[in-house]
């Protein structure tokens, strides 16, 4: 049986990152792997996050498709929209980044704490990443949804089993994702591109 990371369309460690920025098409394909992760879980716990990530991938993809050469990196999309009224792709990328940060934090925490259940790891990730951005109603819905989170053992079985290949593959995948998210975060902050989004 292949592991989850072997089944994704493109792994984050395969995304081209150079002085121009993060390759748009590759990053979006790798992000679709996160959607696939939630599909494989088949849990109601992550329906909202999955939907949010998918919708934001679509927003960035739509902008990219209008001029693939001009928007070859994520950073080029954001810079092109800066100062314009239509910043739909920049906003989509910002929220995509946030959803991916939540996912990466939750997975990283769970991989680092073998005795911790998935729900606990993702609750902690939520506290750090998304909770400060959500209102009372969304926070309440999220806490209720975590009750539907699969157990750790069942989660890893769906990804290929609790074995070194699965853990190592996920660790490399998550580390590459976190590095790209850090780069995007620094880019947004340096240019104040997140203001007003």
N, C-alpha and C positions, 0 to 999 in steps of 0.2 A: 504494500500500500504506500502510495506517495504521501509526502507530508504536505500540509497546507501551503507552505512557502514555495514548494516545488510546483504547485498548481496555479499560483497567481499569474496574471498576464505578464507582469513585469515586477521584479523586486526593487525595493527602494535603493538597494546598493548598486543597481544597474542604471539608475537615473544619471544622466550626464549633468555634471555641475562644473562650470568653468567661470572664467572672469566675466562673462556676459550674464551669468546667472544660472538658474535651474531650468533645464529643458522642459517646456510646457507639456508637449505631447507625452513624454516619458513619465513625468510626474503624475499627470492625470491618469495614465494607465496603471501606474503603481498604486495610486489612491483607490482605483477601482478594486484592487486587492483587499482593501479594508472593507469595502462594501461586501465583497465575497466572504470575508471573515464573518460578518454579521449574518449573512445568508446561511453559512454552514452551521452556525450556532442554532439557528431556528428558534431563537428565544425572543419573547415579546419585550424583554428588558431593553433591547437596543434598537427597537423599531424607530423611535424618534431620531436617534443619532444617525442611524443608517439613512433615513429619509433626508435628513439635513445634509449629510455628506454627499449623497447622490445628487441632490438639487444644486449644491454648490459646485460640484464637478461639472454639471451641465452648464452652469452660468459661465464658468471659465472656458469650457470647451466651445461654447457658442461664440465667444469673443475671438478665441484662437482661430476658429474656422473662417472668420471674416478676412484674415490676412496672416497666414501661417508663417510667412517670412518675417513680417514686422513684429509678430507676437511669439517669436520662437522661444523666449524665456518668460517665466512668470513675472520677473521684474520689469520687462519691457511692456507687458500689459498694464501693470500698475502705473508706470511712468507715463504711458500714453493717455491714461484716463485722468491723471492728476490735473486738478484745476478745471475739469469739465463737469457738467451736470450729470452725465451718464457714467456712473462709476459702478455699474452692476457687477462687472467681472472682478473689480478690486474688492468690492464688498463680499462677493462670493468666495474669493480666494481667502480673505480674512477669516470668514466663518468656516471655510474648509480647513484652514490651518488650525483653528480652535478645536474643531471636532477631531482632527487627527492628533492634536496634542493630548486631548482627553484619552483617546485610544492608546496612544504610545505610552502615556504615563501609567495607565491601568495595566497594560501588558508588561511593561518594564517592572512595575512593582510586583506583579504576580510571579514573574519569572525569578525575581530576586528573593522572594519569600515563599519557599516551597510549602509551608504549612498554612498559608493564607488562602482563603476561599476567594473566588473570582469577584463575588459581590463586594467583599471588603476592599479588594484592590481598586475596583472601579469607583467605589464610594469615595475613597481617598483621592483618586485622580480627579473626580468631579469637584471635590472641595478646592483643589488647587487650580483647576483649569476653567471650568464652565460656571460653577456656582456664583462667582462674583459678577457674572454677566447676566444671570437669570433672575427673574422676579420670583415672588413667593409661590405662585401657582406652578410654574415650571419646576421649581425646586421640589415641591410636593409630589408632582407627577414623577419626577426622576426617582425620588426615594421609594415610591410605590413600585416603580418598574424594576428596581434592583431586587425586589423579592422574587422576580421571575428569572433571575440570573442563574445559569446552569452551575452545577457544582464543578469544582476544579477538575476532578477526574474525568467527568463527562466532556468537559470543554476540550481537554487535551486529547481524549480519544478521538473526537471529531477532527482534530488537526493532524492525526497520524499516530497518536499514542503518547504515553508519558515516557519518552526516551530521549537520549542525547541528541539524536538527529533533529527531532522536533524542537527541543529547547534551543539548540545552537542556531538552527535556521531562524527561529523567531528572534533570538537575541541580536543576530546580525541585521535582520530586517528592521527591527525596532530602532537599533542604534543608527542605522542609515537614515531612517525617517526622522529621528530626533535631531540629527545633524542638519538636515535640510530645513526642518521647522525652525531651528535656531537661526539659520541664515535668513529665512524669510522674516522672522520676528525682528532681527536686527535691521533688516532692510526697511520694514514698515516704520520702525521707530526712528531710524536715522532721517528718513525723508518725511516723517510725520504723515505718512500716507494713510494711517488709520483714523485720522481726525475727521469727524463728521460721518463716519461710516456706521 
